[in-house]
Amino acid sequence: MNLMSKEIPKASSYFKSFDGTKIYYETRGTGVPIVMIYGVCCQMNHWHHQMIQFSQTHQVITFDIRGHHQSEVPTDPSNLNIDSVARDVLALMEHLKLSKAHLVGHSFGVPVLIQLHSINSEKAISYSFVNGFAKNPIKGMFGLDVVEPFYRFVKAQYLQAPQLWSEFWRVATDNPLAVALTALAGGFNFKLTQFKDIEIYTRGVSQTPLNVFLPLFEDLMGFDGDAILRKIQVPTLVLGGEKDAVTPVKFQEQMHQLVKNSEYVLVPYGSHCTQLDFPDYVNLKLGSLFVRTEKGPK
């Protein structure tokens, strides 16, 4: 990140998506648009290094995923899935009258962009897939096969006593010990990521209701975007972290192999949040893609 960059003031508002759900969004700067999508239980703060730098030259757009923070929970629970979030991105672009944009996703934001491509393949100037996946990343997460059974257990308990387990979720994720435990689960690198960013993440987890987290998490376990990746023809950056225990590099390598002529960048020592670990390097790679695609073919 350019330390001399002056932070550009944000403009914020809401729009109604395809099903009437109110979605909160922020814009910074002017120029060619960049839409950035965070992962489940995350916050816009995950992009703060990128927002500061790229808003100097572009219009940077971020939004809260449905059911997260300032965006509404949909009245129809069946609209808590990857497809609905992808349609939120398209609705946001339509609301802002954007014909195309650079589309950047982190973690869960990557399958959202893959699904978006299957709905409308004409909206991307470029794709950037940061620490993402195209199919179920849960099996073998952290080198173990315990995450999915634990999810099934929590879901069963929640369905029996939703109020009790919602309060348990909030208390369990909103205390000092949770900062360390949730940071590990979220895949942060303690030596590289600023502690305040980890605290902000754990706060985001505690503020995400279980009735939002559970269906989104289950939907991502059933997602398979391999066939869609084969159809992507716009310039695409696939970026992974060498030390990512949440979505190991095999997921990024597979996406790179499926997207024709994509660029693959492996960040040494990078965690699941490489954009926070090594913001200068990630911004360099993102910026190179933006400039290259905006100039067009030689």
N, C-alpha and C positions, 0 to 999 in steps of 0.2 A: 504494500500500500504506500502511495506517495504521502510521506509525512507532512508535506506542505499543502496537501489538499484541504480546502476549506469545506466543511460539511454543508451540503446544500439543504435548505429547509424543505420539509415535506409538505405535501398537500394530501389530505385524507378525506375519504368519503365512503359511502356505501352504494351498492347496486343490488337489484333483485335478480337472482339467477333464474335458470330455466324453470325451476319448480317454486319460485317465489321466495326462496331462502335469501335473507339479507346477508351479503358478503362484504366484509370490511376490507378496504385496500388503501395503499399509500403510493404516491408517486413522488419522484425526486428528479430534478433536472429536465433537460430537453434534448431532443435529437432522436436517433434511431432507437426504438423501444427495446428494452430487455425485461422479460417477465421472469421472476425468480420464485421458485416453489420450494418450501421447506418440507421436512418429514413429519410423520405422525408425532404428536405431542411436543413438537418444536415451536419455535417462535421466529419472527422476522429477524431477531437479533443474530440468528445463525448466518445471516448475510451482511452483517453491518460493515465489515471491511470492504466487501464488494459494492455495497450501496454508496459508500463514501467515494470510492475511486471512480466508479463508472458513471455516477450521476454528474461528474464534471463534464462528460462528453456525450452522454446518452440520457434518455428518459428511462429511469429504473422504476419498475413496478413490482410491488410485493403485496401479498394479501394473506389474510387469515383463512386457513382451510375451514370449511364448513364444520361447525361444532367446536371450533377452537377460538378461545379468547374473545375477540369482538365480533366474530361472525356467528350467525344464528345456528342453532341445531335445527335441521330440517324437521318439519312436522311429520313427514313420512319417513320412518326409520329405514325403509328399504333404499332410501337415497343417501345412505352413508356407505359409500363405496368408491372405488377408484374411478369408475366411469363418471360418477356425478361430479367428482372434483375436476376431472378433465373437462367436463362440460361447463364448470364454473370458470375455468381459464378462458374457454372460448367465449362465454358470456361476458367476461370482463373485457376481453379484447373488442368485442362488439360494442360494449358500453363506451369504451374509450375511442371507438372508431379506428381501430388499428387493423390494417389489412394483414400485416406480418410483424413478427418480432423475433428476436433471439430468445429462445426458451431454455431456461436453466433450471435443472431439478437436482435436489439433494435427497438421497435415500429414497423414501416413499415417493418423493416428487418425481423420481425417474419413471416408475411404472405409470404414473399419472400422465407424463409426457408421451410415453409409448402408446397409451390408450388414446390420448388426444390425436396422435398421428393416424390411428385407425378410423377416427371419426372425421377428421378433416386434415388432410396431408398438405394443405396449401398455406398453413399459417406460420410455419417456421422458416426464418432466415437461416437459422442454425439451431442445433441441439447441443446442450452440454449436460452430460450425465455424470454427476459427482457422487462417488461412493454409492452407486445405485445397483439395481438388480432388475432382471426381467422375469424372474420366476421365484418361487418360494425360497426366501433366504433363511427360514427358521430352522430347518433341519440341519443340524451340525453347527448352529450358531455358538460361538465361543468354544468350538471344538467338542461340543456335547449335544446330546439329543434330549434335552430336558425342557427346552423353551415351549414347544408345542404341548406336551403333557401338562405343564404348569398353566399354560393359557386355558386349556380345556377345564382344568380344575377351578380356576378363578371364575370362568364363565358360568360353570354349573353352580358355584356358590352364589354368584351375583344374581342369577335368575331366581334363586330361592329367597334371598334377602337383599334386594337391591339397595335399600337405604343404608343398611349396616355396612355392606361392602363398599359402597361409594364413600362413606365416611372413613372406613379403614384405608382405602386407596389414598384419600386426601392426606390423612395423618401420616401414613407410611412414607409418602413422597415429599412431605413438607416439613422436614426437620434436618438438623445439621448432619446426622449420620447418612441421611438419604443423599446428600450432596455427593459424598464419596461413592456410595453404592450405585446410585442412578447414573453417575458419571461413567462408572465402569460399564454399566449396562448400555449406556448410550455411546460407548466407544470413544471417549475422549482420551487424549494423551495429556496426562497431568503435567508433564514436563514442558509442554509447548502451549497448551491452551490456557488463556487467562482464567483465573479462578472465578471472576465475576461472570464470565460467559457460562461456566458450568453451573453456577448458582441460578442464572437466568433460565437455563435449560430445565433444571429440577423444578423450578417454579412453574414452568410451562407444563411439565408432566402432571404436577399436582392440580393444575387448573383445568386439565382436560378430563371431562366426565367419563366414567367407565362406559356409560351407554353410547358414547361416541368412539372411544378407543377400541372397544371390543369388536364391533362390526367392521371397522376399518382394518384392524389387525387380521381378522379372519379373512377378509376379502383379499388382502395381500398374499395370504398363504395359498390361495387358490389361483392367483394370477399367473398367466403364462404368456409373455409377449414375444416369444422367439419368432413366430411367423410374421409379426408386425415389423420387427427389427429388420428383417430381410428386405422389406419394402422401402425403407428409409433411403433417400437419395441426397438429401441436403447435407452440407458439411456438418459433421458430428464429432464432438470431443468426448471421449470416455476417459474419466479420471478416477483413479483408485489410490488408496493408501496402503502402503506396504504392511503396516501393522493394524489394519482394520480387522477387528475380531467380529464385528457385526455383519458386514457384507464383505467377506474376504475377496482378495483380488481375482479369484477364479470367476466371480460373477461379472466383473468388469472385462476380463479377458474374453469371456463368452460373448458379451455384447459387442465387443470390438470385432470379433470374428464374424458376427452376423451382420453388422452394419457395413456395407460396402464402402471402402475408402475412408473409414473413420480413423481418427487420430487417437492413439492410446498413450496416456501419460500415467506412469506409476510414480507416486510421490514417496521417496525414501522416508521411513519413520512416520509416515502419515497415518493418522487414526481414521475413525469413521467420519470425522469432521475435519477433513484436510483444509477446508476453506477457513477454518479457525486456527489450525495448527501452523500452516504456512501460507498466510494470505497473500504475501508478495508474489510467491511462485504461482499460486493458483490464479491470481489476477493476471499475471503475465501470460499464462496459457489461455485464459478466457479472452483477454484483450487481443491476443494474436489471432484467435479465431474470428472475433468480431471484425477486426480491421480487414482480414483476408476476405471474408465473405462480403463485406460492404464494398470493397473495391471491385469485386467480380472477377471473372476469369481474365487472364492476360490476353 
